[in-house]
Amino acid sequence: MIELERQGDVFVLTLNAGENRFSPDVVDGINQKLDEVEKADGAKALVTTGSGKFFSNGLDLDYMMGEGKDRAGESLASVLALIRRVLIFPCITVSAVNGHAFGAGAQIAVAHDVRFMRADRGFFCMPEIDMRMPLHPGMTAILKARLPGHTVHEVLVTGTRYGGEAAAANGIVDHACGEAELLPRAIEAAAALAGKADPAMSTIKRDLHAEAVAALARPLAAPGS
């Protein structure tokens, strides 16, 4: 479901689990691959992409409301921890958004240092307002940390779906490009900054995004609170 290959100094992590929803197995698989990247010595950078028409459709709500209902809080906490991990990862991270990025999938995309998105397919969207679902404070904080203020408001309050060009125009991603260019350009951008990898980078990112880091680590509210 989760693939990792190395191209020179760049590790390419590919989510290959259908809609790439964050089930416990998917989260565990991503964390295992991130462990491999962290343990690698020398220059390195990370590119994260998806497969088919999905980057990630976010939380696995079918699991959280079904067989994993009793562990839904634990599942959400694991996704928040994953977003936090990517945000403060000790090397340059680049997302290559190949298709739909919804909810927590959109959040993990913007947690990367540099963001590319396919211009002609897929949407970036936070649909919670249309689902009548509040967000954990960390999910709001990650967007506030990485997107322009007016864009955060529109993303959260209107649930707008942004194609690649609109996402670039609104500061959600840095670059929109065609399918054939997406991964090569992301790898090129990552390789150019691979020499910056160092534990100090994690500390710098942690300080830079202190509010989001703290919010993502906040305990889940008790029911009814």
Residue, then its C-alpha position, 0 to 999 in steps of 0.5 A: m500500500i505504501e511504497l518507498e524508492r530512492q532516486g539519488d538523494v530523494f526518497v519518493l513515498t507513494l501512497n498506493a491504497g486506493e483512495n489513500r484514506f488514513s486507516p490504521d494500516v495506512v498510517d502505520g505504513i507511512n510511519q514505517k517508511l518515514d522511519e527509513v528516511e529518518k535513519a538514512d545518513g547524509a543528504k536526503a529529501l522526501v517527496t510524497t505522492g499518490s496514485g491514480k486519481f487520489f492523493s489522499n481522501g483523508l480520514d477513513l470515516d468508514y472505519m472510524m464509524g464502523e469496526g473502529k468506532d471504539r478506537a476512533g479517537e485513537s485513530l484521529a490522534s494517529v493522523l494528527a501525529l502523522i501531520r505533525r511529523v511531516l510538518i517538522f520532518p528533519c529534511i526538505t519535504v515536497s508533496a506532489v499532489n496527483g489527484h484529490a486531496f480532501g480533509a486530512g489528505a489536504q492537511i498533510a499535503v500542505a504540511h510539506d515544505v514545498r507543494f506541487m499539484r497537477a493542474d488538470r485533475g483533482f481537487f484540494c478541499m476541506p469539506e467539513i463545513d458541508m459535512r457539518m463536522p467541526l475540526h480538531p484545533g490542530m487541523t485548523a492550525i496546520l492550515k493557518a500555519r501554511l496558507p495565506g489568511h484569506t485563503v484559510h478562511e475561504v477553505l474552511v468556511t466555504g468548502t471550496r474545491y480548488g483545482g491545481e491552477a486555483a490552488a496555486a493562485n490562492g497560495i495552497v500549492d506553490h506550483a501547478c503543472g501537467e501530469a508528466e511534469l509533476l513528479p519530475r519537478a517535485i523530485e528536482a525541487a527536493a534534490a536541490l535542497a537535499g543537502k539541508a537535511d539535519p536534525a537542526m531542521s526539525t528544531i527550526k520547523r518546530d519553532l517556526h510552527a510552534e502554534a500548529v505543533a502544539a495544537l496538533a498534539r492537543p488531547l481530543a476533547a471529551p464527548g460533549s465538552 
